[in-house]
Structures are given as C-alpha cells and as structure tokens.
C-alpha cells in the first residue's frame, strides 16, 4: 500500500491486510494465550508448514502486532507474543468469534451443502 490513495483506505481494509489469510487469525488466537515458542505454535496449528508459519509470523511482526524475542541462552530460545497493538486487535476480533459461535449451527448447515476450502479448527486456549 504505497499509493497516494493510502489515506482513503478504510479501516476494515487495513485490518484485513494484517490478519487476512488462512493462518494469521489462528496465530492471533494462539498468541492471545500468552508467549509461545515456534514449535509450540506449530503443534497447536495442525496442518501448517514451517515455511508458512514462519512467513505469517514475520508478516505479523512487520505489522507491529507480534513481538519476537530472542533469549541469549544456549541453545537460543525464541518466543512470540502479542504487542500492545496486537492485543487491541485480538480484543477487536473477539466479537467475530462470538458471532461465529452464535451462528455455528446455521453456518455448518450452509457449508455442508458446498465444498469450501478446508480451514483449521479454532484453537481453544
């Protein structure tokens, strides 16, 4: 988003740019439970490859919603956590989860009649 029209982009578009894609919302929920190491995140998000997970974490870090901390230990330990900005985004996403839970039956009935892309299940923390 490097055009002169950047100031005209609506807030929804900006938010979707941050969390859009198959894995970023799930990463937000995982990290909402507290700091996590890469391997822990990968175990919680069944089906994500190391490459895709690393790319998504880098993107969330570059947007300022995820913090990557390297601890000076041997072997080095790296933890990912939400920044204060990321925490505000997580809170903003909670109503979306509430809506999904409230409409689960209706949405499940609709998706049974079509063949959507398989998405990972919600991570309970």
KADA-V946801 format. One line per field, one symbol per residue. psi: psi as a letter, one per 30 degrees, with the letter a starting at -180 (. if undefined). burial: # if it has 9 or more other C-alpha atoms within 8 Angstrom, else .. A space follows every 10 residues. Layout:
psi=???
burial=???
This chain:
psi=iglfgeffkl eeeeeeeegl lefeeeeeee ffflkkleee eeeeikfkle eeeeeeeeee effgfkkkkk kiljlkkkkk lkleeeeeee effefeeeee efgeeeeeee ffflilkkll lkkk.
burial=.......... ...##..### ..######## ##..####.. ##..#..#.. ..#..##.## #..#####.. ......#### ###.###.## .......... .......... #......... ..#..
